[in-house]
Amino acid sequence: MPNVELINVSKIYGRGQRAVDRVSLAVEDGEFLVLVGPSGCGKSTVLRMVAGLEEITEGEIKIGGRVVNDVPPKDRDIAMVFQNYALYPHMTAYENMAFGLKLRKQSREEVDRKVRETAGVLGLDPLLERRPKEMSGGERQRVALGRAMVRHPRVFLFDEPLSNLDAKLRLQTRAEINRLHQRVAATMIYVTHDQVEAMTLGDRIVVLNKGRVQQVADPFTLYHHPANVFVAGFIGSPPMNFFPATVAEASLTAGGASLPLPAERARALAPHRGGSVTVGVRPEDLVLKPAGAGGGFDGTVELREPLGNEVLVHWRTAVGPLVSRVSGGGAPQVGDRATLDFAFENVRFFDLQSERALDLAPAAS
């Protein structure tokens, strides 16, 4: 039985605005599920409905098999970690972590045992007597994590908990959350707009856009087999390159160039022959050849973004701007020309109108 289940859940505001539109999800016991998408896509609203902080307009939410639509947050056996920590400023770290347990009338000995045990897991022992103003942002976030952990809830809910931290602290705290999940094997639902966070943390990832689920899959599947153009463009940094092409018998035509298709791909694209498709290529799958070599698009370097061990190279081509990922030592300079080719086994094709990925199972021979 799923630990958390959403069945056709919607949130409708005034004038019929659907912030969340018929979302159905099943979160298994012990799973780390990440909700990701751009600002305003409905991911935090979904989390707040699971927590009971937002009323459901339509549908059902179950936690541990029990319908909780009308159950108050305190009785849902969940713990939430917020973006802004939400610590009591006048309390020490110890008191912040112990507060919820004291409200539940647990004994002083039990409270002390749980707080110190959790503090040991998170490396908070030296901080227990400090107040929030005496801690760094990363330390405050760890205290907020500890306050959630100490209750041993059925479900942990994280609402963009790392967005207020600098890059180094984000990396450290992300690793701590990952270790926490491995250690306690609890069900976790995590909201972020950062797709790198989503890919590194989630057992499965839910991609949302405009209140609707676009795809639910593990990180590998999302990256290599996106369900539509939105997922392909959102997952991956830099995003996938797209350009339109016309399907011929054994080739694609785009930007005045004819791109020969391998026999298997030509057979798979046969139903679309004479029509147009959207072609998607990841930056790392663009291969540079000498200018005029043929078999691809001639391009001119417009911009370079050095990242140390690699360079992101922005090209001007006949099919529009393309971005390639090149090792740092061999990256071309601004103004250089080259032919951009790619291996078709890594190319993705999408319907031009619906933007859905095409099913390219080879036709039987």
CORQUIDA-V5207 format. One record per backbone hydrogen bond with DSSP energy under -1.0 kcal/mol. NH is the residue of the N-H (numbers start at 1). CO is the residue of the C=O. Records with the same first field share a line. If there is no record, write none. Layout:
NH->CO + CO
This chain:
3->27
4->27
5->62
6->25
7->60
9->23
10->58
11->20
13->17
17->14
19->11
20->11
21->211
23->9
25->6
27->4
31->28
33->188
34->204
35->190
36->206
41->38
46->42
47->43
48->44
49->45
50->46
51->47
52->48
53->48
54->48
57->10
58->10
60->7
62->5
63->66
64->3
66->63
68->61
71->68
75->72
76->73
79->155
81->157
86->84
91->88
93->130
94->128
96->92
97->93
98->94
99->95
102->98
103->99
105->102
106->101
111->107
112->108
113->109
114->110
115->111
116->112
117->113
118->114
119->115
120->116
121->117
122->118
124->119
127->124
130->127
134->131
135->132
140->136
141->137
142->138
143->139
144->140
145->141
146->142
147->143
148->144
149->145
150->146
152->149
154->77
155->77
156->187
157->79
158->189
159->81
160->191
163->160
165->162
170->166
171->167
172->168
173->169
174->170
175->171
176->172
177->173
178->174
179->175
180->176
181->177
182->178
183->179
184->180
185->181
188->31
189->156
190->33
191->158
192->35
198->194
199->195
200->196
201->197
202->198
203->32
204->32
205->217
206->34
207->215
208->36
209->212
211->41
212->209
214->207
215->207
217->205
222->218
223->219
224->220
225->221
229->355
232->228
233->229
234->230
235->231
240->232
241->281
243->279
245->277
246->253
247->275
248->251
252->259
253->246
254->257
257->254
259->252
261->250
266->262
267->263
268->264
269->265
270->267
272->269
273->270
274->247
275->272
277->245
278->350
279->243
280->348
281->241
285->282
286->283
287->341
289->339
293->290
297->340
299->338
300->316
301->336
302->314
303->314
305->312
307->310
309->307
311->326
312->305
313->324
314->303
315->322
316->300
320->317
322->315
324->313
325->283
326->311
328->309
335->301
336->333
338->299
339->289
340->297
341->287
346->343
348->280
350->278
351->356
355->351
357->227
358->349
